Amino acid sequence: MNRTLTAGGIMILVAATILRLYHIGSTLVTGDEAYYYVWTKHLAWGYIDGGPTIAYVNKLFVLLCGANGFSVRIGAVVLTTAASLYLWWWGARRFSALTGFLLLLLTTVTPACFLSSIIHTYDTEMAVFLLAAIALYYDAYFVDPRFFYPAGLLLGLALFSKISVLFPALGLFLFPFLFPPMRGVLRKKEFYLSFLLAGVILLPFIVWNFTHDFAFVRFKGGMAYRKGDLGDFVDVWAVQVALYSPIAFWFALVLPFRTVVRYLRAQQAALEDCYFALIAIVPILYFGIGSLFSRYYGNWVAPAFFGGLFLTAISFGRQWARYRAPLIVHVAFSVVLLGVLLGHLYFSFLPIEPKSDATAPYYLYAVIPGEVKQYFAVHPELQDIRIAGNNYQIPSLVNLYLHPQSEAVCLSLGDYHETLYSMLYPGKALAGSPLLFLFTRDTFPAEFRPYFATVEKRQTFLNRRQGKVVGKLTLWYVTGYRGRMKD
């Protein structure tokens, strides 16, 4: 059986890697991915939008592969493949060959995990480092306390990637306090030093916030406390059902609570299982309750499922005959969903409105590396004028694909939120400058007109998807920029 599992695991990894490499080499980089490329040009210990780990990962691959779309995505392929390989080896070593294979399978084909390997955002680094930290903290609690050191290091990197890791981290920390048989760990210095190490790694991000007027805290904090309603609650959790599949979602949500209940009832569950359960329960409770009152984004609650994924693989591995059918359903659902999403991405066969189409961002700005770049090539007199937009996606894609002499910027006019560009190029710094303004309409927005002395239309570009026009991008020459009103 071990040979069969090994062969199956290799086939899964090879197939996933080929598909991942084909995707990142054949599609336009999304606006978010291009934005994180811009971070590599302004390396810092923090950003208004999130933790900086992705900037350093991308910087490494930009140095190795050049400043292009491939370099800002290949890091996701490398990291997620390495994580799946490690969990495969770890699960086989700590539990069984079948459990190791199931960890590989779940972290490869589950839609949420697969998409993190082809769309490189800071959720990728968060997931990879947190999954590895959970495995290493298990080793530290149940095998050898010396594992606390690498566990703390990886937990720190996960926190440095995305601060919502605090909630599973709280579960990791509380485990020996809440389960009496583990109290002996509290007498070991390694336990405290591991969390101290994680804190030291996170410290530069904390210092950055103190020295930048708590930019991240204010921005993300304001988003986290936007009032939500029942519809928002349903939306965010419906996304989780789709991204983790109904099967993995159910088991990752139910198994942790059932495990703790069974342990409390005459210790009918293993203490090791309670470790994974607690890592899931803490963030599930936080995000579950919080999403009842606030409007969350779908990716915010991702850390709530990692402990449950471990517990699912372990439980399925122990009781294979019982759980074989649910696993088959999970794999079938995942493959079909990914097949539909990727098929629609390339062939556009689903009757979905662009606003609801998750694949639309691959086409909305497709003219930037093509027609827009050609336009500037035949108009050299415009090449020394700074390009601007009013969302961070457009100038970020310009910076990645056109490499302009003056870095393109996001003006954040009106109510549009602040970005890294707001900190690098505040309105007063650009005041009076002539700009080339790229916008998604072929008429200049009336609400933007007061910000400029003169406005001149230069060119409209049509974004096409399989020959069908899906959007416009118009270039305007503007002068006398007055900056944002609040400046």
C-alpha positions as CSV (number, residue, x, y, z in Angstrom):
1,M,0.0,0.0,0.0
2,N,2.9,2.4,0.8
3,R,4.2,2.1,-2.8
4,T,0.7,2.8,-4.1
5,L,0.4,5.9,-1.9
6,T,3.8,7.1,-2.9
7,A,3.1,6.7,-6.6
8,G,-0.3,8.4,-6.1
9,G,1.3,11.3,-4.2
10,I,4.0,11.8,-6.9
11,M,1.3,11.8,-9.6
12,I,-0.7,14.4,-7.7
13,L,2.3,16.7,-7.2
14,V,3.5,16.4,-10.8
15,A,0.0,17.1,-12.2
16,A,-0.6,20.0,-9.8
17,T,2.8,21.5,-10.6
18,I,2.3,21.3,-14.4
19,L,-1.1,22.9,-14.0
20,R,0.3,25.6,-11.7
21,L,3.2,26.5,-14.0
22,Y,0.9,26.6,-17.1
23,H,-1.5,28.9,-15.3
24,I,1.1,31.4,-14.1
25,G,2.8,31.4,-17.5
26,S,-0.3,31.9,-19.6
27,T,-2.5,34.5,-17.7
28,L,-2.3,38.1,-16.9
29,V,-1.1,38.9,-13.4
30,T,-4.0,40.1,-11.2
31,G,-4.1,43.6,-9.8
32,D,-3.3,42.4,-6.3
33,E,-0.3,40.4,-7.4
34,A,1.0,43.4,-9.4
35,Y,0.5,45.5,-6.3
36,Y,2.7,43.1,-4.2
37,Y,5.3,43.4,-6.9
38,V,5.4,47.2,-6.3
39,W,6.1,46.3,-2.6
40,T,9.4,44.7,-3.8
41,K,10.5,48.2,-5.0
42,H,9.8,49.7,-1.6
43,L,10.9,47.0,0.9
44,A,9.8,47.8,4.4
45,W,8.9,46.1,7.7
46,G,5.2,46.8,7.1
47,Y,2.6,48.1,4.7
48,I,-0.7,49.8,5.2
49,D,-2.4,46.8,3.6
50,G,-0.7,43.9,5.3
51,G,2.4,42.1,6.5
52,P,5.6,42.3,4.5
53,T,6.7,38.6,4.1
54,I,5.3,38.4,0.5
55,A,7.4,41.4,-0.5
56,Y,10.7,39.7,0.5
57,V,9.6,36.4,-1.1
58,N,8.8,38.2,-4.3
59,K,12.0,40.2,-4.2
60,L,14.0,37.0,-4.1
61,F,12.3,35.7,-7.2
62,V,12.4,39.0,-9.0
63,L,16.2,39.0,-8.5
64,L,16.4,35.4,-9.8
65,C,13.8,35.6,-12.7
66,G,13.6,39.3,-13.5
67,A,10.7,41.8,-13.0
68,N,7.9,40.0,-14.7
69,G,4.6,38.2,-14.0
70,F,6.2,34.8,-13.7
71,S,8.6,36.0,-10.9
72,V,5.7,37.4,-8.7
73,R,3.9,34.1,-9.0
74,I,6.5,31.4,-8.9
75,G,7.0,31.9,-5.2
76,A,3.5,30.7,-4.5
77,V,4.1,27.5,-6.5
78,V,7.4,26.8,-4.8
79,L,6.1,27.5,-1.3
80,T,2.9,25.5,-1.5
81,T,4.6,22.6,-3.2
82,A,7.2,22.5,-0.5
83,A,4.5,22.7,2.3
84,S,2.6,19.8,0.8
85,L,5.7,17.7,0.5
86,Y,6.7,18.5,4.1
87,L,3.2,17.7,5.4
88,W,3.2,14.4,3.5
89,W,6.5,13.4,5.1
90,W,5.4,14.7,8.5
91,G,2.1,12.9,8.5
92,A,3.6,9.6,7.4
93,R,6.3,9.9,10.1
94,R,4.0,10.9,13.0
95,F,0.8,9.0,12.2
96,S,0.7,6.7,9.1
97,A,1.5,6.6,5.4
98,L,-2.2,7.1,4.7
99,T,-2.4,10.2,6.9
100,G,0.6,11.7,5.2
101,F,-0.9,11.1,1.8
102,L,-4.2,12.6,2.9
103,L,-2.4,15.7,4.1
104,L,-0.8,16.0,0.7
105,L,-4.1,15.5,-1.0
106,L,-6.0,17.9,1.1
107,T,-3.4,20.7,0.8
108,T,-3.1,20.2,-2.9
109,V,-6.6,19.6,-4.4
110,T,-8.8,21.5,-1.9
111,P,-9.8,24.6,-3.9
112,A,-8.7,27.1,-1.2
113,C,-5.3,25.5,-1.1
114,F,-4.8,25.1,-4.9
115,L,-5.9,28.7,-5.6
116,S,-3.3,29.9,-3.1
117,S,-0.7,28.3,-5.2
118,I,-1.6,30.1,-8.4
119,I,-2.8,33.5,-7.1
120,H,0.1,34.9,-5.0
121,T,-1.2,37.1,-2.2
122,Y,0.0,37.2,1.4
123,D,-2.5,34.5,2.2
124,T,-0.1,32.1,0.5
125,E,2.8,32.8,2.9
126,M,0.3,32.9,5.8
127,A,-1.0,29.4,5.0
128,V,2.4,27.8,4.3
129,F,4.1,29.0,7.4
130,L,1.1,28.4,9.7
131,L,0.6,24.8,8.4
132,A,4.3,24.1,9.0
133,A,4.2,25.8,12.5
134,I,1.2,23.7,13.5
135,A,3.1,20.5,12.6
136,L,6.2,21.6,14.4
137,Y,4.3,22.7,17.6
138,Y,2.8,19.2,17.6
139,D,6.3,17.8,17.5
140,A,7.3,20.2,20.3
141,Y,4.4,19.2,22.6
142,F,4.5,15.4,22.0
143,V,7.9,14.5,20.7
144,D,10.8,16.8,21.7
145,P,10.6,20.3,23.2
146,R,13.5,21.4,21.0
147,F,11.0,21.6,18.2
148,F,9.6,24.7,19.9
149,Y,12.4,26.8,18.4
150,P,11.7,26.1,14.7
151,A,8.0,26.2,15.5
152,G,8.3,29.7,17.0
153,L,10.3,30.8,14.0
154,L,7.6,29.7,11.5
155,L,4.8,31.0,13.6
156,G,6.6,34.4,13.6
157,L,6.8,34.3,9.8
158,A,3.1,33.4,9.6
159,L,2.2,36.4,11.8
160,F,4.6,38.6,9.8
161,S,2.6,37.5,6.7
162,K,-0.9,38.1,8.1
163,I,-1.9,39.3,11.5
164,S,-5.1,37.1,11.7
165,V,-2.7,34.2,12.5
166,L,-3.0,35.6,16.1
167,F,-6.1,33.5,16.6
168,P,-4.8,30.0,15.8
169,A,-1.6,31.1,17.6
170,L,-3.7,31.8,20.7
171,G,-4.9,28.2,20.5
172,L,-1.3,27.0,20.2
173,F,-0.4,28.9,23.3
174,L,-3.4,28.0,25.4
175,F,-3.2,24.2,24.8
176,P,-1.1,23.3,27.9
177,F,-3.1,25.7,30.1
178,L,-6.5,24.2,29.1
179,F,-5.5,20.5,29.2
180,P,-4.1,19.4,32.6
181,P,-2.0,16.5,31.3
182,M,0.1,19.0,29.3
183,R,0.9,21.3,32.2
184,G,4.4,19.9,32.4
185,V,5.2,21.8,29.3
186,L,4.7,25.0,31.3
187,R,7.9,24.2,33.2
188,K,10.0,24.1,30.0
189,K,11.8,27.3,28.9
190,E,11.5,26.2,25.3
191,F,7.7,26.8,25.4
192,Y,8.1,30.4,26.4
193,L,11.1,31.1,24.2
194,S,9.2,29.9,21.1
195,F,6.5,32.4,21.5
196,L,9.1,35.1,22.4
197,L,10.9,34.2,19.1
198,A,7.6,34.6,17.2
199,G,7.1,38.0,18.9
200,V,10.6,39.1,18.0
201,I,10.0,38.3,14.3
202,L,6.7,40.2,14.4
203,L,8.3,43.2,16.3
204,P,9.5,45.1,13.2
205,F,5.9,45.1,11.9
206,I,4.8,46.5,15.3
207,V,7.5,49.1,15.3
208,W,6.6,50.1,11.7
209,N,3.1,50.8,12.8
210,F,4.3,52.9,15.7
211,T,6.5,55.0,13.4
212,H,3.8,55.3,10.6
213,D,0.9,56.6,12.6
214,F,-0.6,53.1,13.0
215,A,-1.4,53.0,9.3
216,F,-2.1,49.3,9.1
217,V,-4.1,49.3,12.4
218,R,-6.2,52.2,11.3
219,F,-6.8,50.9,7.7
220,K,-7.5,47.2,8.5
221,G,-9.2,48.0,11.8
222,G,-11.6,50.3,10.0
223,M,-12.4,47.5,7.5
224,A,-12.8,44.9,10.3
225,Y,-15.5,46.9,12.1
226,R,-17.7,47.8,9.2
227,K,-21.2,47.0,10.1
228,G,-22.5,43.8,8.5
229,D,-25.9,42.0,8.3
230,L,-27.1,38.5,7.9
231,G,-26.5,38.6,4.1
232,D,-22.9,39.5,4.7
233,F,-22.6,36.6,7.2
234,V,-24.1,34.1,4.7
235,D,-21.8,35.4,1.9
236,V,-18.5,35.0,3.8
237,W,-19.3,31.5,5.0
238,A,-20.8,30.4,1.6
239,V,-17.4,31.3,0.1
240,Q,-15.8,28.9,2.7
241,V,-18.1,26.1,1.8
242,A,-17.1,26.5,-1.9
243,L,-13.4,27.0,-1.3
244,Y,-13.0,24.1,1.1
245,S,-15.8,21.9,-0.4
246,P,-18.9,21.0,1.6
247,I,-17.1,17.9,2.9
248,A,-13.9,19.5,4.1
249,F,-15.8,22.5,5.4
250,W,-18.1,20.3,7.5
251,F,-15.4,18.1,9.0
252,A,-13.0,21.0,9.6
253,L,-15.9,22.8,11.4
254,V,-17.4,19.9,13.3
255,L,-14.5,17.6,14.2
256,P,-12.7,20.1,16.4
257,F,-15.8,20.6,18.7
258,R,-16.7,17.0,18.7
259,T,-13.2,16.0,19.6
260,V,-13.1,18.3,22.7
261,V,-16.6,17.2,23.8
262,R,-15.5,13.5,23.5
263,Y,-12.3,14.3,25.5
264,L,-14.3,16.0,28.3
265,R,-16.6,12.9,28.4
266,A,-14.2,10.6,30.2
267,Q,-11.3,11.3,27.8
268,Q,-12.8,9.4,24.9
269,A,-10.7,11.4,22.4
270,A,-6.9,11.5,22.2
271,L,-5.1,14.4,23.7
272,E,-3.2,14.8,20.5
273,D,-6.4,15.4,18.6
274,C,-7.5,18.1,21.1
275,Y,-4.3,19.9,20.2
276,F,-5.5,20.3,16.6
277,A,-9.1,20.9,17.7
278,L,-8.1,23.9,19.9
279,I,-6.2,25.5,17.0
280,A,-9.4,25.4,15.0
281,I,-11.9,26.3,17.8
282,V,-10.3,29.6,18.8
283,P,-10.4,31.2,15.3
284,I,-13.7,29.6,14.4
285,L,-15.4,31.2,17.4
286,Y,-13.7,34.6,16.8
287,F,-14.5,34.8,13.1
288,G,-17.9,33.1,13.5
289,I,-19.1,35.6,16.1
290,G,-17.4,38.6,14.4
291,S,-18.9,37.9,11.0
292,L,-22.4,38.1,12.6
293,F,-21.8,41.8,13.3
294,S,-19.1,43.0,10.8
295,R,-18.7,42.6,7.1
296,Y,-15.7,40.4,6.5
297,Y,-13.9,39.4,3.3
298,G,-13.9,35.7,2.4
299,N,-10.1,35.3,2.8
300,W,-10.1,36.7,6.3
301,V,-11.4,33.6,7.9
302,A,-9.0,31.2,6.2
303,P,-6.9,30.5,9.4
304,A,-10.0,29.0,11.1
305,F,-9.8,25.8,9.0
306,F,-6.1,24.8,9.3
307,G,-6.4,22.9,12.6
308,G,-9.5,21.2,11.2
309,L,-7.7,20.1,8.0
310,F,-5.1,18.3,10.1
311,L,-7.8,16.7,12.2
312,T,-9.7,15.6,9.1
313,A,-6.6,13.9,7.6
314,I,-5.8,12.2,10.9
315,S,-9.3,11.0,11.4
316,F,-9.7,9.8,7.8
317,G,-6.4,8.0,8.1
318,R,-7.4,6.1,11.2
319,Q,-10.9,5.1,10.0
320,W,-10.3,4.8,6.3
321,A,-13.2,2.4,5.6
322,R,-15.6,4.8,7.3
323,Y,-14.4,8.0,5.6
324,R,-13.4,6.8,2.2
325,A,-16.7,7.8,0.6
326,P,-16.6,11.4,2.0
327,L,-13.0,11.8,0.8
328,I,-14.0,10.7,-2.7
329,V,-16.8,13.2,-2.8
330,H,-14.4,15.9,-1.6
331,V,-11.9,15.2,-4.3
332,A,-14.5,14.9,-7.0
333,F,-16.1,18.3,-5.9
334,S,-12.7,19.9,-5.7
335,V,-11.6,18.7,-9.2
336,V,-14.9,19.6,-10.8
337,L,-14.9,23.1,-9.2
338,L,-11.3,23.8,-10.2
339,G,-12.0,22.4,-13.6
340,V,-15.0,24.7,-14.1
341,L,-13.1,27.8,-12.7
342,L,-10.0,27.2,-14.9
343,G,-12.1,26.2,-17.9
344,H,-14.2,29.3,-17.6
345,L,-11.0,31.4,-17.2
346,Y,-9.7,30.2,-20.6
347,F,-12.9,29.6,-22.5
348,S,-15.5,31.9,-20.8
349,F,-18.5,29.6,-21.0
350,L,-20.4,30.5,-17.8
351,P,-23.2,33.1,-18.0
352,I,-21.9,35.2,-15.2
353,E,-21.9,39.0,-14.9
354,P,-18.4,40.5,-14.8
355,K,-19.0,41.9,-11.3
356,S,-19.7,38.4,-10.0
357,D,-17.0,36.6,-12.1
358,A,-14.0,35.7,-10.2
359,T,-12.0,35.2,-13.4
360,A,-12.8,38.7,-14.8
361,P,-9.7,40.4,-13.3
362,Y,-7.6,38.4,-15.7
363,Y,-9.1,40.3,-18.6
364,L,-10.3,43.7,-17.4
365,Y,-6.8,45.2,-17.8
366,A,-5.5,42.9,-20.5
367,V,-4.6,45.8,-22.8
368,I,-1.9,47.2,-20.4
369,P,0.9,44.8,-21.4
370,G,-0.3,44.9,-25.0
371,E,-2.0,47.9,-26.6
372,V,-1.1,50.4,-23.9
373,K,2.6,49.4,-23.9
374,Q,2.6,49.7,-27.7
375,Y,1.0,53.2,-27.5
376,F,3.8,54.5,-25.3
377,A,6.4,52.9,-27.6
378,V,5.1,55.1,-30.5
379,H,4.7,58.2,-28.3
380,P,8.1,58.7,-26.8
381,E,7.1,62.3,-25.8
382,L,4.8,60.8,-23.1
383,Q,7.3,58.5,-21.6
384,D,8.6,60.9,-19.0
385,I,5.1,61.8,-17.7
386,R,3.9,60.0,-14.6
387,I,1.0,57.6,-15.2
388,A,-1.8,57.6,-12.6
389,G,-5.0,55.7,-11.8
390,N,-7.7,55.8,-9.1
391,N,-7.3,52.2,-8.0
392,Y,-4.2,50.4,-7.0
393,Q,-4.6,47.7,-9.7
394,I,-4.1,49.8,-12.8
395,P,-0.8,51.7,-11.8
396,S,0.5,48.4,-10.3
397,L,0.0,46.6,-13.6
398,V,1.6,49.5,-15.4
399,N,4.6,49.3,-13.1
400,L,5.0,45.6,-13.6
401,Y,4.5,45.4,-17.4
402,L,5.6,48.8,-18.6
403,H,8.4,49.7,-16.2
404,P,7.8,53.5,-16.7
405,Q,10.6,56.0,-16.0
406,S,8.5,57.6,-13.2
407,E,6.6,55.1,-11.1
408,A,2.9,55.0,-11.8
409,V,0.7,56.0,-8.8
410,C,-2.7,55.6,-7.3
411,L,-4.3,59.0,-6.6
412,S,-7.0,57.8,-4.3
413,L,-9.4,60.5,-5.4
414,G,-12.7,61.0,-3.6
415,D,-13.6,58.2,-1.2
416,Y,-11.1,55.7,-2.5
417,H,-9.0,54.2,0.3
418,E,-5.3,54.9,1.0
419,T,-2.6,52.6,-0.3
420,L,1.1,52.3,-0.3
421,Y,1.1,55.0,-3.1
422,S,-0.6,57.4,-0.7
423,M,2.4,57.1,1.6
424,L,5.0,57.3,-1.1
425,Y,3.3,60.1,-3.2
426,P,0.9,62.1,-1.1
427,G,-1.3,64.6,-3.0
428,K,0.8,67.6,-2.1
429,A,4.0,65.9,-3.5
430,L,2.3,65.6,-6.9
431,A,0.5,68.9,-6.9
432,G,0.7,70.8,-10.2
433,S,2.2,67.9,-12.0
434,P,1.0,66.9,-15.5
435,L,-0.2,63.3,-15.3
436,L,-1.5,60.6,-17.7
437,F,-4.6,59.4,-16.0
438,L,-5.9,55.8,-16.9
439,F,-9.5,55.1,-16.1
440,T,-12.1,52.5,-16.9
441,R,-14.6,54.9,-18.6
442,D,-14.4,56.7,-22.0
443,T,-15.9,59.9,-20.4
444,F,-14.0,61.7,-17.7
445,P,-15.7,61.2,-14.3
446,A,-17.4,64.4,-13.2
447,E,-16.4,63.8,-9.5
448,F,-12.7,63.8,-10.5
449,R,-12.9,67.0,-12.6
450,P,-12.3,69.5,-9.7
451,Y,-8.9,67.9,-9.0
452,F,-7.4,69.0,-12.3
453,A,-6.9,72.3,-14.2
454,T,-7.2,70.8,-17.7
455,V,-8.3,67.4,-19.0
456,E,-7.6,66.1,-22.5
457,K,-8.6,62.7,-23.8
458,R,-5.8,60.8,-25.6
459,Q,-6.8,57.2,-26.4
460,T,-9.4,54.6,-25.5
461,F,-8.3,50.9,-25.3
462,L,-10.8,48.0,-25.5
463,N,-10.3,45.0,-23.2
464,R,-11.4,41.8,-24.9
465,R,-12.1,38.3,-23.7
466,Q,-12.3,35.6,-26.4
467,G,-13.0,38.4,-28.9
468,K,-15.8,40.0,-26.8
469,V,-15.3,43.5,-25.4
470,V,-15.5,43.3,-21.6
471,G,-14.3,46.8,-20.6
472,K,-12.6,50.0,-21.6
473,L,-9.4,51.8,-20.4
474,T,-9.1,55.4,-21.4
475,L,-5.9,57.5,-21.2
476,W,-6.3,61.2,-20.3
477,Y,-3.7,63.9,-20.2
478,V,-4.3,66.1,-17.2
479,T,-2.5,69.1,-15.7
480,G,-2.6,71.1,-12.6
481,Y,-3.3,68.2,-10.2
482,R,-4.6,69.7,-6.9
483,G,-4.2,66.7,-4.7
484,R,-6.8,65.0,-2.6
485,M,-9.3,67.4,-0.9
486,K,-8.3,66.2,2.6
487,D,-4.6,67.0,1.9
